[in-house]
Amino acid sequence: MKKTFNSALSLILSVILAFSVFAVPVFASESSTGEETASAAEPTSVKLDVSYKDYDLTGDGKFTVADIRIFLRITARLEFFPDSVDTSLFDMDNNGKLNAVDVRLMLIDFLNIDTSKTIYNPTTKPTTQPTTKKPQPTTRDRMKPVDSGKVLGSEGYAFRESVVYDLTNDQMLYSYNAETAAYPASMTKLMTALVASKYVPMDYVITVGSEIYLTESNSSLSYIKPGYRMTMQDLITSLLLPSGCDSAYCIAVQTAKYLYGYNLSNQTALNKFVNLMNQTAKELGCINTHFVNPSGFPYSDHYTCARDMALIAKQVYWNRTLRLIASWYRKTITIESGQTLTYDNSNKLLWQGSGYYYDYAMGMKTGTTSEAGCCLTAAAEKDGRALLVIIMGADWNRDRYNCAINYFEHYFAKGY
């Protein structure tokens, strides 16, 4: 079997290996905005020494086959493979095709490529990242955006960080304290959903287990129970709508076990998933983000910033399934084990009669803790345009919701 595959692959190795295995890309933001690339150093000639140990997703000090399976899933760019090769054994997505990711996995498994060596990529430009300033759990100062009179009216609202991002034209429209580290609270769950959707099919059935007991006390819950059999889509629904921290831990642990093996302990699997969260943040170009859990429960080493949160939310928005789930104000699901569950979205922009209803809102995610304040990631669509608003560190519900609405109205009216 191995000889058959080696023979077939030998015809294309000179093409594939040159840029699919021995060139390790450096992750950068997918946005083309000037603000997000302003800090990048751009020397005219750079030979960058990139070590696989930088992508040690399993955290064991080695770049293992398990690491490379995930790493190459992220970075694959190839779009071809010989039709004569039987690809079914490597059809990771079960879609009848061998995509670029599967090709790379085949090269590793059948050609025994040495992944412990240092790789050189002379065309890659390094990115200089600012020194991280972790948020401290101190009394929050009341702050208003610098243009509050222009955008928010004379009343103004108290919060610490904000961003307005044009999703349609992929550009930052406004930012305030956008790169200041802050607690994201349950907005973290957008990253949890994003990572899970990247690696696990939405129709994959998961049996809820003891991992839900990792959930911190006094957390918001979706009230799933061990023995429930739920699709990944149902679990993400129970994650994003009622902000279920128990669902967050179930998704995190079960995703890691799906990728790395079901013999892992819950804690080991959780650690691997958090590694994936941080790795994904790097891929997206986040500059002041570090996660330590999938729920957003406050820890001193768990933080992001409004700019980074916009980059994460942008990816969630452009995932059609996640965007749909986040936009439901209420959803009733019948899970695989037969139970019927009804969840209400915590986002009041979606609720008529809430006092904060916004007709063009497309949901996203709320987050509230005493350390983080009232936070909101909100998307809206109007007249063929889509905008994203991030509010962090607001004092009250009215601050985050009314400010988001006023931002939307102001920038939709501008028409750019």
N, C-alpha and C positions, 0 to 999 in steps of 0.2 A: 504493500500500500504506500509506504513511504517513498519507495523508489519510483513508483508511478507518478506521484505528485512532484517529486524532485525533477523528473524528466520533463514534465509539462511546464514547470515553472522556469526551467533553465533558459527557455527561449525569451523570457521577458525580464530576467533578473537584472540585466545591465541597465534597463530602463527604470524598473521599479526601485531597485535598491538604492539608486543614486539619490532619489529624493523622497522616498517613502519610509526608509529605515535609517539611513545614515545622515539625515538632516533633521534635527530636532528643532521645531519652531519654538520661538519665545512667544508666550501668550500676550496679546495686546487687545485693547478695546476694539469692539466691532463698530463703534461710532466713528464718524468722520468729522466730528466737531473739533474746532480749533482748541476749545477749552480743554478737551480731554487729551490732547496731544502736546499741549504747550510745555509740559514738563519733560518731554522726551529728549534725551541727548542724541544728537545726530552727527557723529563724526563722519568724515568723508570715507574713511576706510577702517573697518573694524573686523577683527578676527575674534569671534566670541567663543569662549570655552564653556560649553554647556554639558553638565554632567547629568547622567540619568538619575543620580541620587537626589537631584532637586525634585524629582517626581516620584519619590518613594511613597506611594499612596498607602501601602500597607504598614508603613511606619516601623519596619523591622531592620532598617539600615541597609537594605539591599533593594535593587531594582529587579523585582521578580517577574515571572511570567504573568502572575496575577496583576501586577502593576501595569505591565505593558499592554495587557488586554484592555484595560480601562484607558490608559494614556493614548493608545492608538485609536480607540473609538472616538476620542475627543479630537484628535489632530488629523484624521484621515482626509485626504483630498483626491485620491485616485478615483477614476470613473470608468475603468475598463478592466476586462479580464477575458482570456481566451474562451470561446464558446465550447471548445472540445473538452474542457476539464469538468469533471463531476464536482459540482460545488455544494451539494446538499449537506455534506458534513460540516461545512463552515457557514451555512446560512443562519447567522446568529439572529436575524430578524424574522426568520420563517416567512419570508415574502417571495420565495422562489427565485431570488436573485443573489448574486454574490457582489456585495458592494465593496467600496474601497477599504472599509474597516475589516471585512472578512478576508480580503487579500492579505492585509498586513498580519492578521492573526495566523493565516496559513504559512506565511513566510517564517514566522517565529516558531510555530509548532513543528514544521516539517524540515526546516533548514537549520535549526539549532543556532540561530544568530546569537552572538555574544552580546548581551545587553548590559554588561558590567563596565564596558569601556567608555572613555570620554569621547564625545562626538564634537566635531568642529563644524560650525556653520558660519562661514565668513560673510554671508550676505545679511545676517540678522543684526538689527540695531538694538542695542540695549535700552531699557527704559529706566530712568532714575526715579525712584519712588521717594516721596517725602517721608520724613521721620514720623512714625505713628505717635499720635497723642491719644492715649486711652482716656475714655470718659471716666469721671470720678462721681460717685454717688453723693453729690453735694446738693444743697438747695439750688433749684434752678432759677436763673435770673429771668425776669420778664423782658423779652426783646420783641421789637417790631421790625418787619422788613424795611430796608432803607427807602423803598418807594411806597410805603404804606399809604401815604396820602393820595398817590396816583392810582394805585391798584385797589386798595382795600377800603378807601373812603375814610372819613374823619374818625370813625370809631376805632379802627385798628384791632388787631388780635395779637395775643401774646403767644409766641412760640420761639424756638431757638434756631431751627434750620429749615430751609425750604428750597425746592427746585420746581421749575416748570419746564417740561420737556416736550418738544413737538415730535410725536411719534411718526407722523406722516412724512415730514421732511428731515427727520433724524438730526435734530439740532436743539441745543440748549437755548431756551428763551430767557430764562431768569434763574438766578441762584442767589442764596443768602446763607453764609456760613456753610457752603455746600460740601467742603472737604473737612469739616470739623467732626471728629469722632463722636458718636452718640449711640445710646442704647436703642436698638431697633424694636425691642419687645416682639410681639407676634408677627410683625412684618417679616421676620426671619422665615416664616413658613412659606413665603413665596420662593425662597431659595430651596427649601426642603422639597416643595412640589416640583420645582424646576429640575433638580438633580434626579429625583425619583422618575420623572417622566422621560428623562434622557436615557435611563438604563433599563427600565422595566416597562413592558407593554401595558397599555391601559386596561386591557381585558384579562391580564394575568390575575389569577385568583390566589389570595393570601389568606392563610388561617391566622387570626389574631392569637398571639401567645402571651407569655409572661413578660415580654418586653414592655408592655404597657405599665408595668409596675415601676419602671424607671422614671415615670412622670413625677415631677416635683409636686409637693403638696401646695394647695391653694392655687392650682393652675386651672385654666378654663378647659372643659372636657367635652368630648363628643359622646362619651358613655358607651364606647365599644367594649366588648367583653371577650375574654379568652374563649376560643371555639368559634367565634363568628368567622364566616368565610366571606370575604369581600374582594371585589376587583380593586385593582390599583385606582381606577377612576372613582370608585365609591369611597375609598379611603381618602383620596385627595379632596373629595367633596366634604367629608367629615373633618378634614383638616382646615380648609379655607373658609367654609361658611360659619360654623360655630366656633372656629379657632381652637379645635381640639388638640390639646397638647398630648393626650394619650394617642391620638392618631399620628401625631408627629413622630413619636418614639416607635410606634409600630411600623410606619413607613420607613424610617431610618434603618432600623435593625433588619427588617425583612428585605429591603433593597440591598444592603450589604451582604446578607446571606445569599441572596439570589446571584450576586456577582462573585462572591468569594467562597461560598460553600456553607451548607446548612449545619455544619459541625461547629461553627463559631459560637462562642458565648455571646450573650446579649451585649455585654459591655464592649467586647472586642469588635463586634459588628457595628455598634454605635460609633466607636472611635474611627472606624474605617469610613463610615458615612460622613462624619464631620470632616475628615480629611478630604473627601470628595467635594463637600461644600466649599471648603477653602480653596481647593484646586480650581473649581469652577469660577470662584470669585476672581482668581488670578487670570483665568482665560478671558473673562469679560472686561478686564482692564481696571478692576477695582484697586484703589490705591490706599484705602484706609479702612479695611474690613478684616475682621477675624471672628469666626464662629466657634463656639465650643459645645453647642447643642442644637437640635433641630427645631426647638419650640420657641426660642426667644426668651426663655427664663433668664432674668438678669444675673450675669456674672461680670466681674471687672474685666475679664479678657474676652468678652463677647460684645462686639461693637461693629458699627459700619458708619457711613456718612450719607448725607442726602444724595450727593452725586453718585456714589456707588449703588445706593438703593434704586436710583433711576435706571442704572445699567441693568440691574437684576430684573426690575419690574418690566423693562422693555422686552427682555427675552420671554418673560411670562406672557406678556401681551401678545407677542407674535406667535405664541404656541396656541393654536386654535382651540384645542381642548381645554387648556388651562384658562384661557380668556373666557370661554363659555362658562366654566364652573364658577369662576370668580364673579360673574355677572348675575348669577341666580340670587334673587332675594330670599327665596325659599325653595327647598327641593326635598321631595319624598323619594326615597330609594328602597327597593326590595333587594336585599343582599342575597348572595348565593346560598347561604344557610337558611334562608326563609324569613328572617326578621325584616320588618318594615320600619325604616327610620326616617324621621322628618327633621330637617335642619333649617334654621333661619340664619341668614347672613348678618354678621355683626356690623356691617357697613350701612349706616343710616341714610347715605345718599341714595340707596336703592329702595327705601321704604316710603311709600306714600303715607302722609300723615305723621311722619317722624319729626317734622319741623326742619329737617335738613334734606328733604328729597330733592334730587336734581334729575330732571327728565332725561338728560343725555349721559348720565353716569353708566359706566361699564364695570363698576366694581373695582376690585383688586383686594386690598387687605388693610385692616385696622391693627393697632397694637397699643396696649395700655398697661403700664406698670408705674409704680410710684417713682422708680428711678428714671424711666424713659419719658414719663408724662404721657400725653395723648398723641399718638402718632397715626398717620394715615398715608397710604399709597392709593391714589385714586386715578382712574382713567375715565375719559369721556370722549364721545364721538358726536360731532355736529358739522353739518354742511360738508361732508366728505373729508373732514380733518379729525385727527385723533390727538389728544393731549394727555399728558401724564403730569400729575402733581404729587410731590412728596412734602409732607409736613411732619416735622419731628420736634418733640419737646414742647407741645402745646400745653397750656394750663388746664383747658377744659374742652369738652366735646364741641361746644359752640366755636371755639377757636379753630380747631382743625377742620370742621365741616364748613363753616361759613367762609373761612379763608380759602379753602379749596374751591368752593363755588365762585367766589369773587375772582380768583385767579382764572378759572375756566372762562367766565363771562368776559373778563378783560382781554384775554388773549384770543379767544374765538372772535371777538369783535374787531380785533386788529387785523385779522384776515391774512396773517403770514405764518 
